Amino acid sequence: MLNKLANLLYAVMLAFASNSAIAKNNELAIAVLSADHAQIAAYTTWFNRFELSNPDITLKVDFYSDESYKKQLDSWLQSGSYDLLYWQAGSRLKRLVKNGWLQPVSSILDTSEISRAIPRGIINELSFNNDLLAIPFSQYAWGIYYNIEIFQELDLSPPRSWEELISLCVHLKQQNIMPFIQTTHENWPVLAWMDYVTLIVGGRELRNKVANGQKLTNEEQKSLVSLMKPLLENDYLLAPTYDWTWQQTLPTIMRKQAAMTLTGQFAESIIAPQWSSKIGFFPFPEMKEMDIEMTPMEVFVVPKSSTKQKLISNFLRYLLRPSVQKNLALDLGWLPVNLQVLDDASISSRKQIINTQLKTVQQRIQYFDRDADPDIAELLAQSLITSIRERNISPFAEVLASFNN
């Protein structure tokens, strides 16, 4: 009797272990960096829809804050903790490729499937040695969000050059209106100014030199300092000493405490519907003439440590569907990488401006913080924040001068 009971228990345990192994084999582990609850809800909605149409596959999704995610990413890639990982294009992606941690997506999906869903230029940008190393699922632009009523009351138009932007700041100050609100709680938002001023002064070449802390000519240094000086020394940037976050900048615009803020399209997620018609957007001056735009891309990468290519291929095919591309990106507050899936009726007037701009632009750059050497980004961010708070160009100028030491 005891032997029969033991054999029965053994059989149950074996069946349980077998079922657990099958369940584990049908599970796709995904890690995502998410900015807020609205984005988590968007990911969850579209991931759940995948499971509904693929009942034999279970998605195990973990969400992390920015700091926590970046701290653990390298160990995850090497340990096999996840089968699919959120990441960002640009130098941050190149670092993972250089370390040999990624599995080419082009070895999992047929290239014809990919090229039908993603524009050729973006495929080229994410390819290394002819291998596509990431699948993009959204993009967003940077530019200037502004209070429409202030501009209408003062009969103002979006500036078309840096000189016009400074003139606009002068006029607003004369009307006792703070031109810009600038977040300084996090370092990275202020670095958008570095993207634009370096591009205006010396194009992509100078931007890359500054991002890597390379030696600058005296003329380059002087031009960058000269461009930023009126902005930094004339109280055109409100940067509260109690460290407002980027989420606090747009409410300041809505309340007319400042006219404008330079920020990314992720800010759309905090514009309440009742305020939407009062907030406008214009691309940063001179970028259109230079045919270049700052459009960071969000991607998924496959670690070499994953062995679940079949499950991954099913999920990536799902992400490439036009309807999923469109709606996941819009629900996240961004734009799809394939802009052809959009129609203007489905997006706000601000996104229509961004969409038009991105459809025609030939050159794209990632955000400065994503492309720059981390130590250089930190130095420049701190110098800009100090210059803004002290209304003094010197901290910023000194850091640029240090590149030549």
N, C-alpha and C positions, 0 to 999 in steps of 0.2 A: 504493500500500500504506500509506504513512504517513498519507495523508488518511483512508483507511478506519479506521485505528487511532485517529486523532484523533477521528473522528466517533463511534467506539464508546466511547472514554473520555468524551467529552462527554455521550453518552446515559446512561452509567452515573452520572456526576456529577449529571446532571439528575434521574434517578430517585431517587438518594440524597437530593438536596435536597428533592425532592417528598415522599418518605416521611418525612423529618425534619420537614417543615412539617406534614404530616398528624399525625404523632406529637405535635408541639408543640401543635397545635390540639385534640388530644384529651387534653391534660394539664391537670389542675387543681392549681395550686400552693397549698398550705395552710401557714400558719405557726401553731405552737402553743406556748404557754407551759406548761411542765410542771414539776411540783414534784419528781418522783422517777422512778426506773426503773420502778416498778410502774405509774405512770400512763402512761408512754411505752408500756409493754407493752399496756395496756388500749386506748389510742388505736390502736396498730398493729393489734391483733386486729380491731377493728371497722372500721377503714379497709380492711384486707385483705379482709374479708367483702364490703364494697361493691364492690371491684374484681372479686371472683369473680362477683358477680351482674351486673356491668357491665363485661364484658371489653373493650369499646371505649373505656373511660375509664381513664386512669392517674392516680393520685394521687401528687403529689410533695410529701411532707410533711417539713417541717423543724421540729425541736424546739429551744427556746431556754430558758435560765435566766431567772428573773424580771428581773434587772437588765439583761441583754442585750436581752431582748425589748422592755422599756419604752423603752430607749434608741433603738431603731431603728423603733419602730412608726410614728411620724409620717412618716418618709421612705418606708417601705413603702407607706403609704396613698397617697402622692402619686406615687410612681414606677411603680406597677403591678407591683411585684415578686411580689405574691401575689394570688390570686383570692378567697381566703377567709382571714379572720384571726380567731383566738381573741381575745376581749376580755371585759370585765367590765361589768355593769350599774351604774346609778347615775350620779354626776357624771362619771365617767371616760368613760362612753358619751356623755353629753350634750355633752362637749367635742368629740368627734369629729363629732357631728351639727352643732354650732354652726359648726365649721370647714368644713362642707359636703363632707366627704370620703367620706361613705357613700352607697351606693345602696340605696334602699328595698327590703327583701325582698318587700314587698307588690307590687312591680312585676315580680318574678320568679316568685313563686308565687301561685296563686289564694287569695284570703283565706279561702274556705270550707275549703280544705285545712288552712290554718293553724289556723283556729278549731276544727276538729275535734280537733286534736292538742294545743293549748295552751290552758290556762284563760284566760278573758276578762280577768281581773284582771291577769295577767302580760302579755298582749298590750297592754293599755292602758299598762302601766308602761314598755314598750319602744317605744311609738309616739309620734311627734312630728308635729304637724300632720296627723294621721290616717294617717301612713305608718309601717308597722312597720319599724324600722331594724336589728333584730337577731333572730336565732333562738336562743332559749335551749336549752341541752342538759343542764344540771344545776343543782342548787342545794344549798346545805348550811346547816346551822344552827350557831349558837354556843351554848355552855352550859358547865356544870361537869362535868368527868369526875372521878370519885372512887374511892377504894379501898373496895370493898364490905366487906371484912373489918374494916377500922377502924371503919366505921359500925356494923356488927353487934356487934362486941366492946364498943363504948361505948353501944349502944342509941340511936343517932342516926338522925334522919330528915332528908331534904332540907328546907332552910329555905324558908319561903313569903314572907318579907319581908327587907328589908335588915337590920332589927333582929335578926331570927332568924339571919341569916348572920353578923353580928358576934358574937352570943352563941355560935354554933357555934365560931367562931374562938377565943373566950375559953376555952371548954370544952376544945378540942383542945390549946391551949397549956398548960392546967393539967395535962394528961396527958402533957406533954412531946412532943407531936406538932406538927410544923409544919403549920399549916392549908393554905397554898397554896405551890406552886412557880410562880414567874413567870419566863418567858423574857425576857431583855433583850438577847440578841445582835442580833436584828432589832428595829427600832423598832415595827413595826406591831402585833404581838400585844398589847402593853400597852394599845393604844388601845381595845380592847374594853371596858375599864373606863369609858372616856368615853361610849361608847354607853349603857351601863346607868345610870350615875349621872345623866347629863343627862336621860334619859327619866324616871327616877324623880322627879327634882326638878321638871322643867318640861315633860315630854312632848316631842313632836316639835319644837315651836317652839323650845324651849331647845336641844335637840340641834343644830338647824340654825344657831342663833345662834353657838354655841360652835364648830361645824365651820367657820364662815366668819369667825371672829374678830371678830364684831360686839360692840358695847358691851353689857355686862351690867349689870343693876341691882345695887345693893349686896346686896340680899336674895338674888338668884340666886348671886352670888359666895359669900356666907356659907354658903348651903345646900350648895353643891357642896363647899366646903372642909370643912364640918362632917361631911358624909357620908363623905368620903374619909379624914379625919384618923385615926380609930381603926384603919383598915386600914393606913395608911402609917406610923404612928408606934409601933405595938405589935408589930412583928416578926411580922406575920401572913403576909407574903409573902417566901418564900425566893427571893432573886435572886442566885445565885452570882456573885462578882466576876469569874470567868473566863468569863463570857458564854455560858451554855448556850443552845443553839438550841431552838426549839419541839419538835424531834424528841427532845430529851433530857428533856422534862418528864414524859411518861407513864411511861417506865421508872422515874423517881423515885417516882411514885405506886405502881407495881407493887411496888417494893422497900420501900414504907411509910416512905420518907424524908420524905414529905409526904402529906397526906390528899387534896388536891384541886388541880385546875388549871383555869383558865378558858381555853378554847381552842375552835377550830372543829372541825367534823366531819371535816375533812381528817385529823385525828389518828387516825381509824380505821385508816388505812393502816399504822400502826406498832404496832398492837395484835396481838401474836402470838396464834394460836388458843388456845394453852395458858393465856394470860392473860385471854382475853376474859370468862370468867365472873367474874373478880375485879374488873373495872372497870365501874362504873356511870355513869349520866349523869342529870342533872336540868337542866331549863331554868332560866335565871337567875331568881331570885325576883322576883315582882311583874309580870313581863311578861304572864302569862296574864290577870291582872286588868285590865291596860291594853289587852289584845287587840292586842298588837303583838309582832313577832318579828324578830330580825335574821337574814335569810336571803340572803346574797350569791348572785347568779346568774352563771353562766358562759355566755357567748354566742359565737356566730359572727357576724361582720359582713362585708359585701361592699363592698370599696372601689369608688368610682366609676370608678377607672382600669381595672377588669376588664371584659373584653368577652365573657366566656364564660358568659353567662346560662343557656344550655341545660345545660351541664355542672353549673353551680351548682345549678340547679333539681333535677336528678336527685339530687345529693348531699344537698341539704336535705330532699327528700322521704324519702330513706333515714333521715336523722336523726330525722324526725318519726314514723317507725313506732313503735308502742307497745313492741315487743320490743327495738328498738335503744335507744329512750329509756331504758327500764328498765335494761337490762344494761350499756350504756356508762356510765351514771351510777353504778350500783352498783360496777362494776369500777374506776371512778376513786375510789371511796370516798365518793361523795356520794349524793344522791337525785335522781330525775328531776323535772322541773318539773311534769309531770302525775302527781300522786300516785295517781290512780285506777288506774294500771297496776301498782301494787305490791300484793302480798299479804304479810301479816305473817309468813307461814311462810318467806319468802325473805330476811328481814332479821333482824339481831340485835335483842335486847331494847332496846338503846340507840337504834337507828334506829327501832324501833317507837314509842318515846316521842316522838322528833322528828317522825315521820310523823303521829302523832295530833295533836300540837301545830300543825303546819303546815296540816293539813286544815281546821282550824276558825278559824285566825287571820284577821282582816280587814285588818290593817295590816302592811306589810312595810317594812323598811329594809335598805339595803345596809350593809356594814361601814363604820365611821367613817373608816378610812383611804381608802376608795374615794369617800366623799362629801365629805370635808373639803378645804379649800384646802391644797395640799401644804406650804406654809410653816407654816401653823397646826398641821397634823398633826405636823410635825417638832418644833415648839416644845413641844407638849403631851406628845409621846412622851418627849422628853429630860427634861422636867420631872418626869414620873412616874417614870422610871427613876432619876433623881437622888434623888427623894424616897424611893423604895423603898430604895435603897442606903444613904442617910444616915438613914433612919427619921425623916424630918423633912418636915412638910407644906409648909414655906416655898417650896421651888422651884416646886411645883405652884401654890400660891396666888399667887405673884408673876407667873406667866405669865397666869393668869386676870385679875389686876389690870391687866396691861399692855394688855388689850383696850380699856380705857377711856382710854388715853393718846392 
